[in-house]
Amino acid sequence: MIEDMQLNQGFAQLYEIPVNNSYSVAPHHSGVYPVHEELYEAWKSVWHIKVTSTEEYPHLRPARHRRGFIHRDIMVLPRQTCGLFTHTIFINKFPGGREKLDASIQGGDLFQIILYNQISIFMTHLSNYGNDRLGSYTFESVFKFLQCWTNLRLETVPPPKLANIYFGLYPDEKTPIWRNPCDDHRHFEIWSNQKSCERLPQFLVIGPQKTGDHSSINP
């Protein structure tokens, strides 16, 4: 993984592609949560990543329950969805058609996500800016609608500043709450293929308070 990132970094430097913004996302949404330690190590050693985001913590749905956390000094922010995927390139092929997309923009899901979240992070794809340019259409339209019908003051800031603002608003989220990936089929699908839900742990602490791990920490 580190070697692949170093190759990417060398390519960017060779062709003077600006990528030094301390932010990255993982391919196929995997590795951020459930945590893949090797990804965090590679990010820090090669790219000096400080911020990332995920839709999966603690679960994809309901979206209003998504939260952030900090792991290995990398700030993980909750990311929202906007209905645009790699294959969403033509307006007439959008699920539900243009009417469905416009409804999301004009008071529907996308509008409400931005309205009810002080900080919103979305991920689009290169393909969304070709063909019918749905990426540009969607966000230009929703920003115009927000400016017309609300008093919100929209602002864009660099990822590290955004993450500091987020955890300033929600300091209780800094410490992650680890959950069992086997309890969520989406988490299991993006979990490392070296992990398994069919193998017992190597170590168990069983017992009431003061006889288990609590007594070993606070005798």
Stockholm file with secondary structure:
# STOCKHOLM 1.0

chainA/1-219         MIEDMQLNQGFAQLYEIPVNNSYSVAPHHSGVYPVHEELYEAWKSVWHIKVTSTEEYPHLRPARHRRGFIHRDIMVLPRQTCGLFTHTIFINKFPGGREKLDASIQGGDLFQIILYNQISIFMTHLSNYGNDRLGSYTFESVFKFLQCWTNLRLETVPPPKLANIYFGLYPDEKTPIWRNPCDDHRHFEIWSNQKSCERLPQFLVIGPQKTGDHSSINP
#=GR chainA/1-219 SS CHHHHHHHHHHHHHTTCCCCSSBCCCGGGCSTTTTCHHHHHHIIIIICCCEEEESCSSCSSSGGGCCCEEETTEEEEECBCCSCCTTCCCGGGSTTHHHHHHHHHTTSHHHHHHHHCSSCCBCCCGGGGSTTCHHHHHHHHHHHHHHHHCCCCCCCCCHHHHHHHHHHHCGGGSSCCCCCGGGCHHHHHHSCTTCCSSSCCSCCCCSSTTTSHHHHHCC
#=GC SS_cons         CHHHHHHHHHHHHHTTCCCCSSBCCCGGGCSTTTTCHHHHHHIIIIICCCEEEESCSSCSSSGGGCCCEEETTEEEEECBCCSCCTTCCCGGGSTTHHHHHHHHHTTSHHHHHHHHCSSCCBCCCGGGGSTTCHHHHHHHHHHHHHHHHCCCCCCCCCHHHHHHHHHHHCGGGSSCCCCCGGGCHHHHHHSCTTCCSSSCCSCCCCSSTTTSHHHHHCC
//
